[in-house]
Structure formats: C-alpha cells, structure tokens
Amino acid sequence: MNDEKQTTHFGFRRVPVGEKAKLVRNVFDSVADQYDLMNDLMSFGIHRLWKRLTVFLSQVRHGERVLDLAGGTGDLTRLFHPRVGDEGEVVLADINASMLRRGRDRLTDEGIVRGVRYVQVDAQALPFADASFDCITIGFGLRNVTDKDKALASMYRVLKPGGRLLVLEFSKPDGELFTRLYDLYSFKLLPLMGKLVAGDPDSYRYLAESIRMHPDQDTLKGMMAKAGFENIDYFNLTRGVVAIHRGYKL
C-alpha cells in the first residue's frame, strides 16, 4: 500500500488514516459547549431553516424509525420527534461522547424523553441490524468521516427497503465572486469568531478546511449511487453553500 492510501485528509493536512477520528474527536470535544451558539453566529441562524427543509424532504411519518447520525446537540432529533409520534422512535447517534451528552441533556431539559434513544456509534460500522430504519439523516457530519464510502454502505445496509437517506452538508457554492467572498468569510472571519466566542480559532479553521475538502454535489451523488442508493437528487441551498442530498433504498 502506498503512502497516499495510508493517509487521509484532516482539513488541508494529510494524516495517517488511523489518527483522523481522534483528531476530529478533539475538535468537537473542544467546541461542544459553544457549538449551538457558534452555529447561530456562523450561519446567521440560517442553519435552522436548512434543517427544517431536511426534515420536510425526509417525508417522515408517524410511527417510523429515524436514525439521526452525527446528531450532535439534537436539532434534527427535536424536529423529527413530533413527526414520528409515540409509536415511532428517533435514535440520536454521534461518535463524539461530549456532543452526544450535550444533545441528551438539552433535549431532556426540553421535556423530550419518550421516543428518543442515544447511541455512540461510528458511521462506518453502524451497530444496528439490517433494515432497521425508515429514514437516516446525517447533518454536517459526513465530511468528518474518514471513509465516506464505507459509511454510506453502512447506512444503506441498515435502511429498510423504501427507506431514504438525507445528507445535509456544506458543498460547493456557485459563482466566482460569491465563492471569493465565501472564502474570505471562511478563512478570516470564522477563525476570528472561534477565537472570540469559543477561544478556539484552530477548530474553526479546520471547519473551513474540511468544507473545502468535502466532495462537491455531483461527486457525492455518485458516491451514493455506488453505495446502492437510487432516485438520488440534491437541493442547493444558499447558492450551494449547503446541499441536501436524498437517495432511496428500493
């Protein structure tokens, strides 16, 4: 195996494959306490609309089982909970214990107890039986996964026939001028906000770098097809800064 195959991207750096998960964990351990505040500041609150649209496009109905992968502090789980009702279930899953704990505490404080489970998992090797879920979402988490193809295959396996996957993720914006402005915001303002608000400019510099290294819209669509998903489409939001990919297991 050559050197390229033994390493992977961590932002703009190349690191040994076995080290990426630990480095990502350190990032989210560092930002967990200020994660929700920084989400609002970084997106000017628009992330809430992106997430609502994701839930709308999921077509989740009463009584279904939903896996909220990389669920973090529980924004999507909170939106799915009333949709599945008492007969359904939402599993909030994250690889990071600090984020998962914050999500559990936050939802519990809001009185969301029944119909939600919390599981610490690696998206590359989901510990669920085949055909367990009607819907899977992964919001702003796929870019942090070491082996995205392996994770997509794992998601496909645990979906029921007729189930759907929705990937909400930063993507490639359109327009040269807009892209330049977005780069300026990402590499100058984001680390500054991270420093002032969270005391951690490096983690938010990684955030900007990880976004740039993530596959663009059509590449991710092809990766989902390779994993077995069909009827794949995607929806560009905020001029492609974010995209929602949706695919079905038929």
C-alpha atoms as an extended CHARMM CRD file, in Angstrom:
* protein
*
       250  EXT
         1         1  MET       CA              0.0000000000        0.0000000000        0.0000000000  PROA      1               0.0000000000
         2         2  ASN       CA              1.4770000000        3.3610000000       -0.9680000000  PROA      2               0.0000000000
         3         3  ASP       CA              1.7610000000        6.4260000000        1.2320000000  PROA      3               0.0000000000
         4         4  GLU       CA             -1.2750000000        8.1300000000       -0.3270000000  PROA      4               0.0000000000
         5         5  LYS       CA             -3.5020000000        5.1860000000        0.5650000000  PROA      5               0.0000000000
         6         6  GLN       CA             -2.3150000000        5.1390000000        4.1850000000  PROA      6               0.0000000000
         7         7  THR       CA             -3.1970000000        8.7820000000        4.7700000000  PROA      7               0.0000000000
         8         8  THR       CA             -6.3430000000       10.8500000000        4.5770000000  PROA      8               0.0000000000
         9         9  HSD       CA             -7.3640000000       14.4950000000        4.7570000000  PROA      9               0.0000000000
        10        10  PHE       CA             -7.7770000000       16.3160000000        8.0440000000  PROA      10              0.0000000000
        11        11  GLY       CA             -8.5980000000       19.7350000000        6.7010000000  PROA      11              0.0000000000
        12        12  PHE       CA             -5.7730000000       20.6280000000        4.3370000000  PROA      12              0.0000000000
        13        13  ARG       CA             -3.3120000000       18.3380000000        6.1260000000  PROA      13              0.0000000000
        14        14  ARG       CA             -2.7270000000       14.6890000000        5.3450000000  PROA      14              0.0000000000
        15        15  VAL       CA             -2.6530000000       12.4670000000        8.4130000000  PROA      15              0.0000000000
        16        16  PRO       CA             -2.4500000000        8.7080000000        8.9940000000  PROA      16              0.0000000000
        17        17  VAL       CA             -5.8630000000        7.0990000000        8.4540000000  PROA      17              0.0000000000
        18        18  GLY       CA             -5.9430000000        5.7690000000       11.9990000000  PROA      18              0.0000000000
        19        19  GLU       CA             -5.4330000000        9.2160000000       13.5160000000  PROA      19              0.0000000000
        20        20  LYS       CA             -8.2450000000       11.1860000000       11.8440000000  PROA      20              0.0000000000
        21        21  ALA       CA            -11.0570000000       10.0290000000       14.1290000000  PROA      21              0.0000000000
        22        22  LYS       CA             -9.0650000000       11.0720000000       17.1950000000  PROA      22              0.0000000000
        23        23  LEU       CA             -8.2630000000       14.4810000000       15.7060000000  PROA      23              0.0000000000
        24        24  VAL       CA            -11.9160000000       15.0710000000       14.8020000000  PROA      24              0.0000000000
        25        25  ARG       CA            -12.9510000000       13.9770000000       18.2960000000  PROA      25              0.0000000000
        26        26  ASN       CA            -10.5610000000       16.5280000000       19.8040000000  PROA      26              0.0000000000
        27        27  VAL       CA            -12.1390000000       19.2700000000       17.6630000000  PROA      27              0.0000000000
        28        28  PHE       CA            -15.6570000000       18.5030000000       18.8410000000  PROA      28              0.0000000000
        29        29  ASP       CA            -14.6040000000       17.9760000000       22.4510000000  PROA      29              0.0000000000
        30        30  SER       CA            -13.2190000000       21.4920000000       22.2590000000  PROA      30              0.0000000000
        31        31  VAL       CA            -16.2590000000       23.1680000000       20.6750000000  PROA      31              0.0000000000
        32        32  ALA       CA            -19.1280000000       21.2090000000       22.3130000000  PROA      32              0.0000000000
        33        33  ASP       CA            -20.0050000000       23.8260000000       24.9410000000  PROA      33              0.0000000000
        34        34  GLN       CA            -20.2710000000       26.6650000000       22.4110000000  PROA      34              0.0000000000
        35        35  TYR       CA            -21.4830000000       24.5650000000       19.4650000000  PROA      35              0.0000000000
        36        36  ASP       CA            -25.0690000000       25.8340000000       19.2980000000  PROA      36              0.0000000000
        37        37  LEU       CA            -24.1260000000       29.4730000000       19.7880000000  PROA      37              0.0000000000
        38        38  MET       CA            -21.4380000000       29.2510000000       17.1120000000  PROA      38              0.0000000000
        39        39  ASN       CA            -23.8730000000       27.5790000000       14.6810000000  PROA      39              0.0000000000
        40        40  ASP       CA            -26.2090000000       30.5360000000       15.0280000000  PROA      40              0.0000000000
        41        41  LEU       CA            -23.4080000000       33.0650000000       14.6450000000  PROA      41              0.0000000000
        42        42  MET       CA            -21.6720000000       31.3450000000       11.7230000000  PROA      42              0.0000000000
        43        43  SER       CA            -24.8340000000       30.8560000000        9.6670000000  PROA      43              0.0000000000
        44        44  PHE       CA            -26.7130000000       33.9590000000       10.8890000000  PROA      44              0.0000000000
        45        45  GLY       CA            -29.3520000000       31.4930000000       12.1070000000  PROA      45              0.0000000000
        46        46  ILE       CA            -29.9990000000       30.0820000000        8.6290000000  PROA      46              0.0000000000
        47        47  HSD       CA            -28.9070000000       26.5800000000        9.7060000000  PROA      47              0.0000000000
        48        48  ARG       CA            -32.3050000000       26.2510000000       11.3730000000  PROA      48              0.0000000000
        49        49  LEU       CA            -34.0430000000       26.6790000000        8.0050000000  PROA      49              0.0000000000
        50        50  TRP       CA            -31.6650000000       24.1840000000        6.3390000000  PROA      50              0.0000000000
        51        51  LYS       CA            -32.5480000000       21.6130000000        8.9910000000  PROA      51              0.0000000000
        52        52  ARG       CA            -36.2880000000       22.2210000000        8.7400000000  PROA      52              0.0000000000
        53        53  LEU       CA            -36.1160000000       21.7070000000        4.9900000000  PROA      53              0.0000000000
        54        54  THR       CA            -34.1750000000       18.4700000000        5.5240000000  PROA      54              0.0000000000
        55        55  VAL       CA            -36.9240000000       17.1420000000        7.7800000000  PROA      55              0.0000000000
        56        56  PHE       CA            -39.5900000000       18.2410000000        5.2900000000  PROA      56              0.0000000000
        57        57  LEU       CA            -37.8030000000       16.4530000000        2.4250000000  PROA      57              0.0000000000
        58        58  SER       CA            -37.4170000000       13.3070000000        4.5370000000  PROA      58              0.0000000000
        59        59  GLN       CA            -41.1790000000       12.6460000000        4.2920000000  PROA      59              0.0000000000
        60        60  VAL       CA            -41.0070000000       11.0130000000        7.7170000000  PROA      60              0.0000000000
        61        61  ARG       CA            -44.3840000000        9.8950000000        9.0050000000  PROA      61              0.0000000000
        62        62  HSD       CA            -45.9930000000        8.8430000000       12.2690000000  PROA      62              0.0000000000
        63        63  GLY       CA            -44.6720000000        5.5450000000       13.6200000000  PROA      63              0.0000000000
        64        64  GLU       CA            -41.4090000000        5.4750000000       11.6460000000  PROA      64              0.0000000000
        65        65  ARG       CA            -37.8920000000        4.8990000000       12.9600000000  PROA      65              0.0000000000
        66        66  VAL       CA            -35.3020000000        7.5840000000       12.2320000000  PROA      66              0.0000000000
        67        67  LEU       CA            -31.5370000000        7.4780000000       12.7050000000  PROA      67              0.0000000000
        68        68  ASP       CA            -30.0970000000       10.9630000000       13.2440000000  PROA      68              0.0000000000
        69        69  LEU       CA            -26.4020000000       10.3200000000       12.5700000000  PROA      69              0.0000000000
        70        70  ALA       CA            -23.8390000000       12.8800000000       13.7220000000  PROA      70              0.0000000000
        71        71  GLY       CA            -26.8400000000       14.2460000000       15.5740000000  PROA      71              0.0000000000
        72        72  GLY       CA            -24.7360000000       16.3420000000       17.9240000000  PROA      72              0.0000000000
        73        73  THR       CA            -26.8320000000       18.5800000000       20.1200000000  PROA      73              0.0000000000
        74        74  GLY       CA            -30.1180000000       17.2880000000       18.7500000000  PROA      74              0.0000000000
        75        75  ASP       CA            -31.5090000000       19.9090000000       16.3520000000  PROA      75              0.0000000000
        76        76  LEU       CA            -32.7890000000       17.3470000000       13.8260000000  PROA      76              0.0000000000
        77        77  THR       CA            -33.9540000000       14.9180000000       16.5110000000  PROA      77              0.0000000000
        78        78  ARG       CA            -36.0570000000       17.6900000000       18.0480000000  PROA      78              0.0000000000
        79        79  LEU       CA            -37.7320000000       18.2980000000       14.6850000000  PROA      79              0.0000000000
        80        80  PHE       CA            -38.2870000000       14.6130000000       13.9400000000  PROA      80              0.0000000000
        81        81  HSD       CA            -39.7010000000       13.7720000000       17.3660000000  PROA      81              0.0000000000
        82        82  PRO       CA            -43.2480000000       15.1390000000       16.8570000000  PROA      82              0.0000000000
        83        83  ARG       CA            -43.3770000000       13.6830000000       13.3550000000  PROA      83              0.0000000000
        84        84  VAL       CA            -42.7790000000       10.0720000000       14.4280000000  PROA      84              0.0000000000
        85        85  GLY       CA            -45.0820000000       10.4020000000       17.4600000000  PROA      85              0.0000000000
        86        86  ASP       CA            -45.4180000000        7.9780000000       20.3380000000  PROA      86              0.0000000000
        87        87  GLU       CA            -45.4180000000        4.9590000000       18.0200000000  PROA      87              0.0000000000
        88        88  GLY       CA            -42.1160000000        5.9000000000       16.3730000000  PROA      88              0.0000000000
        89        89  GLU       CA            -38.5580000000        6.4140000000       17.5170000000  PROA      89              0.0000000000
        90        90  VAL       CA            -35.6330000000        8.7180000000       16.8130000000  PROA      90              0.0000000000
        91        91  VAL       CA            -32.1350000000        7.4360000000       17.5510000000  PROA      91              0.0000000000
        92        92  LEU       CA            -29.7480000000       10.3230000000       18.1110000000  PROA      92              0.0000000000
        93        93  ALA       CA            -26.3050000000        8.9450000000       17.3010000000  PROA      93              0.0000000000
        94        94  ASP       CA            -22.8700000000       10.5330000000       17.3500000000  PROA      94              0.0000000000
        95        95  ILE       CA            -19.3010000000        9.2670000000       17.5340000000  PROA      95              0.0000000000
        96        96  ASN       CA            -18.3990000000       12.0200000000       19.9780000000  PROA      96              0.0000000000
        97        97  ALA       CA            -19.3920000000       11.4590000000       23.6100000000  PROA      97              0.0000000000
        98        98  SER       CA            -19.2450000000       15.1670000000       24.5240000000  PROA      98              0.0000000000
        99        99  MET       CA            -21.6300000000       16.1420000000       21.7500000000  PROA      99              0.0000000000
       100       100  LEU       CA            -23.9680000000       13.2380000000       22.4660000000  PROA      100             0.0000000000
       101       101  ARG       CA            -24.0880000000       14.0960000000       26.1570000000  PROA      101             0.0000000000
       102       102  ARG       CA            -24.8790000000       17.7140000000       25.3660000000  PROA      102             0.0000000000
       103       103  GLY       CA            -27.6370000000       16.6520000000       22.9900000000  PROA      103             0.0000000000
       104       104  ARG       CA            -29.1800000000       14.3230000000       25.5730000000  PROA      104             0.0000000000
       105       105  ASP       CA            -29.0700000000       16.9550000000       28.3230000000  PROA      105             0.0000000000
       106       106  ARG       CA            -30.5270000000       19.6080000000       26.0360000000  PROA      106             0.0000000000
       107       107  LEU       CA            -33.4670000000       17.5050000000       24.8270000000  PROA      107             0.0000000000
       108       108  THR       CA            -34.1600000000       16.1530000000       28.3100000000  PROA      108             0.0000000000
       109       109  ASP       CA            -34.2850000000       19.6980000000       29.6640000000  PROA      109             0.0000000000
       110       110  GLU       CA            -36.8670000000       20.4870000000       26.9690000000  PROA      110             0.0000000000
       111       111  GLY       CA            -39.0190000000       17.5560000000       28.0800000000  PROA      111             0.0000000000
       112       112  ILE       CA            -38.2420000000       15.3690000000       25.0560000000  PROA      112             0.0000000000
       113       113  VAL       CA            -37.8360000000       11.9810000000       26.7060000000  PROA      113             0.0000000000
       114       114  ARG       CA            -40.1260000000        9.3420000000       25.2260000000  PROA      114             0.0000000000
       115       115  GLY       CA            -39.3580000000        8.0410000000       21.7720000000  PROA      115             0.0000000000
       116       116  VAL       CA            -35.6940000000        9.0980000000       21.7080000000  PROA      116             0.0000000000
       117       117  ARG       CA            -32.6060000000        6.9280000000       22.2250000000  PROA      117             0.0000000000
       118       118  TYR       CA            -28.9640000000        7.9710000000       22.3780000000  PROA      118             0.0000000000
       119       119  VAL       CA            -26.2060000000        5.8060000000       20.9440000000  PROA      119             0.0000000000
       120       120  GLN       CA            -22.4970000000        6.4590000000       20.4860000000  PROA      120             0.0000000000
       121       121  VAL       CA            -21.6120000000        4.9910000000       17.0930000000  PROA      121             0.0000000000
       122       122  ASP       CA            -19.1310000000        5.1280000000       14.2450000000  PROA      122             0.0000000000
       123       123  ALA       CA            -20.9670000000        5.8080000000       10.9770000000  PROA      123             0.0000000000
       124       124  GLN       CA            -18.5440000000        3.4830000000        9.1780000000  PROA      124             0.0000000000
       125       125  ALA       CA            -19.7200000000        0.4660000000       11.1960000000  PROA      125             0.0000000000
       126       126  LEU       CA            -23.2700000000        1.0130000000       12.4170000000  PROA      126             0.0000000000
       127       127  PRO       CA            -24.1850000000       -1.4510000000       15.2050000000  PROA      127             0.0000000000
       128       128  PHE       CA            -27.7600000000       -1.9810000000       14.0090000000  PROA      128             0.0000000000
       129       129  ALA       CA            -29.4730000000       -4.8880000000       12.2960000000  PROA      129             0.0000000000
       130       130  ASP       CA            -30.1320000000       -4.8410000000        8.5690000000  PROA      130             0.0000000000
       131       131  ALA       CA            -33.2470000000       -2.9170000000        7.5420000000  PROA      131             0.0000000000
       132       132  SER       CA            -33.7090000000       -1.1790000000       10.9190000000  PROA      132             0.0000000000
       133       133  PHE       CA            -34.6860000000        2.3610000000        9.8980000000  PROA      133             0.0000000000
       134       134  ASP       CA            -37.1800000000        4.1080000000        7.6440000000  PROA      134             0.0000000000
       135       135  CYS       CA            -35.0070000000        7.1940000000        7.3590000000  PROA      135             0.0000000000
       136       136  ILE       CA            -31.4140000000        8.2080000000        8.0760000000  PROA      136             0.0000000000
       137       137  THR       CA            -30.1190000000       11.7490000000        8.2210000000  PROA      137             0.0000000000
       138       138  ILE       CA            -26.5480000000       12.9100000000        8.6580000000  PROA      138             0.0000000000
       139       139  GLY       CA            -26.2990000000       16.6460000000        9.1800000000  PROA      139             0.0000000000
       140       140  PHE       CA            -22.9310000000       18.3430000000        8.7980000000  PROA      140             0.0000000000
       141       141  GLY       CA            -21.1390000000       15.1380000000        9.7350000000  PROA      141             0.0000000000
       142       142  LEU       CA            -20.2280000000       13.2260000000        6.5980000000  PROA      142             0.0000000000
       143       143  ARG       CA            -17.2500000000       15.4420000000        5.7990000000  PROA      143             0.0000000000
       144       144  ASN       CA            -15.6590000000       14.4010000000        9.1140000000  PROA      144             0.0000000000
       145       145  VAL       CA            -15.9190000000       10.6620000000        8.3800000000  PROA      145             0.0000000000
       146       146  THR       CA            -12.6330000000        9.0070000000        7.4320000000  PROA      146             0.0000000000
       147       147  ASP       CA            -14.0540000000        6.5360000000        4.8850000000  PROA      147             0.0000000000
       148       148  LYS       CA            -17.1850000000        8.0610000000        3.3970000000  PROA      148             0.0000000000
       149       149  ASP       CA            -17.8400000000        5.1600000000        1.0110000000  PROA      149             0.0000000000
       150       150  LYS       CA            -17.7920000000        2.7170000000        3.9190000000  PROA      150             0.0000000000
       151       151  ALA       CA            -20.1520000000        4.9320000000        5.9110000000  PROA      151             0.0000000000
       152       152  LEU       CA            -22.6170000000        5.2560000000        3.0260000000  PROA      152             0.0000000000
       153       153  ALA       CA            -22.6010000000        1.4670000000        2.5690000000  PROA      153             0.0000000000
       154       154  SER       CA            -23.2790000000        1.0180000000        6.2830000000  PROA      154             0.0000000000
       155       155  MET       CA            -26.1980000000        3.4460000000        6.1210000000  PROA      155             0.0000000000
       156       156  TYR       CA            -27.6050000000        1.6280000000        3.0970000000  PROA      156             0.0000000000
       157       157  ARG       CA            -27.4600000000       -1.6990000000        4.9510000000  PROA      157             0.0000000000
       158       158  VAL       CA            -29.4760000000       -0.5220000000        7.9750000000  PROA      158             0.0000000000
       159       159  LEU       CA            -32.1850000000        1.1880000000        5.9070000000  PROA      159             0.0000000000
       160       160  LYS       CA            -35.4120000000       -0.6460000000        5.2010000000  PROA      160             0.0000000000
       161       161  PRO       CA            -36.4770000000       -1.1750000000        1.5890000000  PROA      161             0.0000000000
       162       162  GLY       CA            -38.1990000000        2.0560000000        0.6390000000  PROA      162             0.0000000000
       163       163  GLY       CA            -36.1320000000        3.9320000000        3.1930000000  PROA      163             0.0000000000
       164       164  ARG       CA            -34.2810000000        7.1280000000        2.4110000000  PROA      164             0.0000000000
       165       165  LEU       CA            -31.0280000000        8.8100000000        3.3270000000  PROA      165             0.0000000000
       166       166  LEU       CA            -30.6800000000       12.5820000000        3.5600000000  PROA      166             0.0000000000
       167       167  VAL       CA            -27.2270000000       14.1390000000        3.7210000000  PROA      167             0.0000000000
       168       168  LEU       CA            -27.2070000000       17.7750000000        4.8240000000  PROA      168             0.0000000000
       169       169  GLU       CA            -23.7200000000       19.1150000000        4.2570000000  PROA      169             0.0000000000
       170       170  PHE       CA            -21.6770000000       22.0890000000        3.1810000000  PROA      170             0.0000000000
       171       171  SER       CA            -20.9800000000       21.9260000000       -0.5270000000  PROA      171             0.0000000000
       172       172  LYS       CA            -19.6120000000       23.9170000000       -3.4530000000  PROA      172             0.0000000000
       173       173  PRO       CA            -21.1420000000       27.3760000000       -3.9540000000  PROA      173             0.0000000000
       174       174  ASP       CA            -21.7460000000       28.8010000000       -7.4050000000  PROA      174             0.0000000000
       175       175  GLY       CA            -20.3590000000       31.9900000000       -8.9230000000  PROA      175             0.0000000000
       176       176  GLU       CA            -16.7550000000       33.1920000000       -8.8260000000  PROA      176             0.0000000000
       177       177  LEU       CA            -17.4100000000       36.4170000000       -6.8990000000  PROA      177             0.0000000000
       178       178  PHE       CA            -19.6420000000       34.7120000000       -4.3480000000  PROA      178             0.0000000000
       179       179  THR       CA            -17.0380000000       31.9520000000       -3.8970000000  PROA      179             0.0000000000
       180       180  ARG       CA            -14.3180000000       34.5300000000       -3.2280000000  PROA      180             0.0000000000
       181       181  LEU       CA            -16.4590000000       36.2650000000       -0.6220000000  PROA      181             0.0000000000
       182       182  TYR       CA            -17.2750000000       32.9030000000        0.9480000000  PROA      182             0.0000000000
       183       183  ASP       CA            -13.5670000000       32.0270000000        1.1200000000  PROA      183             0.0000000000
       184       184  LEU       CA            -12.8040000000       35.3400000000        2.8000000000  PROA      184             0.0000000000
       185       185  TYR       CA            -15.5580000000       34.7090000000        5.3360000000  PROA      185             0.0000000000
       186       186  SER       CA            -14.4650000000       31.0990000000        5.9250000000  PROA      186             0.0000000000
       187       187  PHE       CA            -10.7320000000       31.6000000000        6.3470000000  PROA      187             0.0000000000
       188       188  LYS       CA            -10.6690000000       35.0130000000        8.0090000000  PROA      188             0.0000000000
       189       189  LEU       CA            -13.9100000000       35.5940000000        9.9090000000  PROA      189             0.0000000000
       190       190  LEU       CA            -14.6790000000       32.0420000000       11.0680000000  PROA      190             0.0000000000
       191       191  PRO       CA            -11.3750000000       31.5450000000       12.9200000000  PROA      191             0.0000000000
       192       192  LEU       CA            -11.7450000000       35.0250000000       14.4060000000  PROA      192             0.0000000000
       193       193  MET       CA            -15.2500000000       34.1910000000       15.6830000000  PROA      193             0.0000000000
       194       194  GLY       CA            -13.9090000000       30.8920000000       17.0030000000  PROA      194             0.0000000000
       195       195  LYS       CA            -11.2210000000       32.7470000000       18.8950000000  PROA      195             0.0000000000
       196       196  LEU       CA            -13.5010000000       35.4200000000       20.3430000000  PROA      196             0.0000000000
       197       197  VAL       CA            -16.5020000000       33.2330000000       21.2180000000  PROA      197             0.0000000000
       198       198  ALA       CA            -15.1120000000       29.7470000000       21.7960000000  PROA      198             0.0000000000
       199       199  GLY       CA            -11.4820000000       30.5600000000       22.4930000000  PROA      199             0.0000000000
       200       200  ASP       CA            -10.5170000000       28.0940000000       19.7640000000  PROA      200             0.0000000000
       201       201  PRO       CA             -9.5770000000       29.5010000000       16.3450000000  PROA      201             0.0000000000
       202       202  ASP       CA             -7.8860000000       26.2610000000       15.2250000000  PROA      202             0.0000000000
       203       203  SER       CA            -11.0610000000       24.1570000000       15.3790000000  PROA      203             0.0000000000
       204       204  TYR       CA            -12.9330000000       26.6470000000       13.2120000000  PROA      204             0.0000000000
       205       205  ARG       CA            -10.0280000000       26.8490000000       10.7980000000  PROA      205             0.0000000000
       206       206  TYR       CA            -10.3540000000       23.0620000000       10.4830000000  PROA      206             0.0000000000
       207       207  LEU       CA            -14.0760000000       23.5310000000        9.8640000000  PROA      207             0.0000000000
       208       208  ALA       CA            -13.3910000000       25.7880000000        6.8810000000  PROA      208             0.0000000000
       209       209  GLU       CA            -10.7180000000       23.4560000000        5.5220000000  PROA      209             0.0000000000
       210       210  SER       CA            -12.8750000000       20.3390000000        5.9230000000  PROA      210             0.0000000000
       211       211  ILE       CA            -15.6600000000       22.0050000000        3.9430000000  PROA      211             0.0000000000
       212       212  ARG       CA            -13.3040000000       22.6760000000        1.0460000000  PROA      212             0.0000000000
       213       213  MET       CA            -12.0850000000       19.0710000000        1.0370000000  PROA      213             0.0000000000
       214       214  HSD       CA            -15.6040000000       17.5950000000        1.0040000000  PROA      214             0.0000000000
       215       215  PRO       CA            -16.8610000000       16.1780000000       -2.3250000000  PROA      215             0.0000000000
       216       216  ASP       CA            -18.9310000000       18.5440000000       -4.4430000000  PROA      216             0.0000000000
       217       217  GLN       CA            -22.5980000000       17.9450000000       -5.2060000000  PROA      217             0.0000000000
       218       218  ASP       CA            -22.2150000000       15.6610000000       -8.2220000000  PROA      218             0.0000000000
       219       219  THR       CA            -19.3330000000       13.6930000000       -6.7190000000  PROA      219             0.0000000000
       220       220  LEU       CA            -21.3390000000       12.9400000000       -3.5860000000  PROA      220             0.0000000000
       221       221  LYS       CA            -24.3150000000       11.9470000000       -5.7280000000  PROA      221             0.0000000000
       222       222  GLY       CA            -22.0640000000        9.4350000000       -7.4980000000  PROA      222             0.0000000000
       223       223  MET       CA            -20.7870000000        8.0810000000       -4.1820000000  PROA      223             0.0000000000
       224       224  MET       CA            -24.3490000000        7.4970000000       -3.0020000000  PROA      224             0.0000000000
       225       225  ALA       CA            -25.1480000000        5.6610000000       -6.2380000000  PROA      225             0.0000000000
       226       226  LYS       CA            -22.0650000000        3.4880000000       -5.7670000000  PROA      226             0.0000000000
       227       227  ALA       CA            -23.3630000000        2.5400000000       -2.2970000000  PROA      227             0.0000000000
       228       228  GLY       CA            -26.6350000000        1.3540000000       -3.8660000000  PROA      228             0.0000000000
       229       229  PHE       CA            -28.9360000000        4.3380000000       -3.4620000000  PROA      229             0.0000000000
       230       230  GLU       CA            -31.3590000000        5.1400000000       -6.2690000000  PROA      230             0.0000000000
       231       231  ASN       CA            -33.5230000000        8.0870000000       -7.3440000000  PROA      231             0.0000000000
       232       232  ILE       CA            -30.8480000000       10.4050000000       -5.9520000000  PROA      232             0.0000000000
       233       233  ASP       CA            -31.3690000000       14.1230000000       -6.1450000000  PROA      233             0.0000000000
       234       234  TYR       CA            -29.9160000000       17.1340000000       -4.4070000000  PROA      234             0.0000000000
       235       235  PHE       CA            -31.1020000000       20.5920000000       -3.4620000000  PROA      235             0.0000000000
       236       236  ASN       CA            -28.7140000000       23.5380000000       -3.3520000000  PROA      236             0.0000000000
       237       237  LEU       CA            -29.3620000000       25.9910000000       -0.5320000000  PROA      237             0.0000000000
       238       238  THR       CA            -27.8980000000       29.4750000000       -0.1140000000  PROA      238             0.0000000000
       239       239  ARG       CA            -26.3050000000       29.3390000000       -3.5790000000  PROA      239             0.0000000000
       240       240  GLY       CA            -24.7660000000       25.9360000000       -2.9500000000  PROA      240             0.0000000000
       241       241  VAL       CA            -23.0540000000       26.7840000000        0.3250000000  PROA      241             0.0000000000
       242       242  VAL       CA            -25.0990000000       23.8440000000        1.6220000000  PROA      242             0.0000000000
       243       243  ALA       CA            -26.7640000000       20.9880000000       -0.2360000000  PROA      243             0.0000000000
       244       244  ILE       CA            -29.2540000000       18.3320000000        0.7860000000  PROA      244             0.0000000000
       245       245  HSD       CA            -28.7420000000       15.0180000000       -0.9880000000  PROA      245             0.0000000000
       246       246  ARG       CA            -31.5980000000       12.4960000000       -0.8900000000  PROA      246             0.0000000000
       247       247  GLY       CA            -31.4290000000        8.8850000000       -2.0020000000  PROA      247             0.0000000000
       248       248  TYR       CA            -33.6500000000        5.8370000000       -1.6250000000  PROA      248             0.0000000000
       249       249  LYS       CA            -33.1050000000        2.1590000000       -0.9350000000  PROA      249             0.0000000000
       250       250  LEU       CA            -35.5440000000        0.4670000000       -3.3130000000  PROA      250             0.0000000000
